[in-house]
Amino acid sequence: MYRNICLLGLPHSGKTTLGRELYKYLGKGFIDTDNIIRARYKQDIPELLHSYGRQKYLEIEQSVITSLQVHNNVIATGSSVIYEPESMKHLQERLDSKICYLYLSKNAFLNRISKVDKRGIVMKKHQYVQNLYNESTPLYEQYADQRINACQNIDMETLRPTYHERYANNISFIGYPLSTKPLTTRSDTLEDSTEYTSWDSVKGYTLSSYPCPPL
């Protein structure tokens, strides 16, 4: 069974941009967890943060990530995924993902962040972006299987799994079958436990552009 590739990194490190190119290059499917959150709660990220606050948003993100049951996908995560150990455990162990960290130097991060609206960034109250960088980068490093320099052009071939990586840890799937039912959204409440197994017709986002080839 082909492994997932999970992209981690700071805000504006290029996770979604790279993911949209990488899935085609490697012949995988593509999932953007922020898009699932937007679709489930019918709000954009800044609105959710304003409505629920940082901690409740992290719980929302965790509920979405732990509902995923997919393989052979490129998964672009939100920058805050590292703050919930259960989210990372699900990505690493249950989904058997190779974790690729898109590294930005502090100067590159501050330069990119200065040009955008910071309302959609998951930060603590009164936290400076410099402190966000210092706090989060050790966690990205901790979880990473591969570190990618996102300060320069990325050679997608370097993210191609080796033969061993493609089939690594398959035994972990015994007793944990992956569902093939289509993605649905049954509730917009925080208690919704919908399991996401594909990305199909949710709030204008469709999987038709992000096919997962038959195995």
QUIBELSUL-V728460 format. One record per backbone hydrogen bond with DSSP energy under -0.5 kcal/mol. CO is the residue of the C=O (numbers start at 0). NH is the residue of the N-H. Records with the same first field share a line. If there is no record, write none. Layout:
BEGIN
CO=NH + NH
END
This chain:
BEGIN
1=71
3=97
4=6 + 74
5=7 + 99
6=76
7=101
9=12
13=17
14=18
15=19
16=20
17=20 + 21
18=22
20=24
21=25
22=26 + 27
28=73
30=32 + 75
31=34 + 35
32=36
33=37
34=38
35=39
36=40
37=41 + 42
43=47
44=48
45=49
46=50
47=51 + 52
48=52
51=55
52=56
53=57
54=58
55=59
56=60
57=61
58=62
59=63
60=64
61=65
62=66
63=66
64=67
66=195
71=28
72=4 + 74
73=30 + 75
74=6 + 76
75=32
77=80
78=81
79=82
80=83
82=84
83=86 + 87
84=88
85=89
86=90
87=91
88=92 + 93
89=94
90=96
94=3
95=3
96=98
97=5 + 99
98=100 + 144 + 145
99=7 + 101
100=102 + 147
101=9
102=149
104=108
105=109
106=110
107=111
108=112
109=113
111=114
112=115
116=119
117=120
120=122
123=126
127=131
128=132
129=133
130=134
131=135
132=136
133=137
135=138 + 139
136=140
137=141
138=142
139=143
145=100 + 147
147=102 + 149
148=151
152=154
153=155
154=157
155=158
156=159
161=165
162=166
163=167
166=169
168=171
169=172
170=173
172=175
188=191
193=195
194=196
195=68
197=199
200=202
201=204
204=201
205=208
206=209
209=29
210=212
END
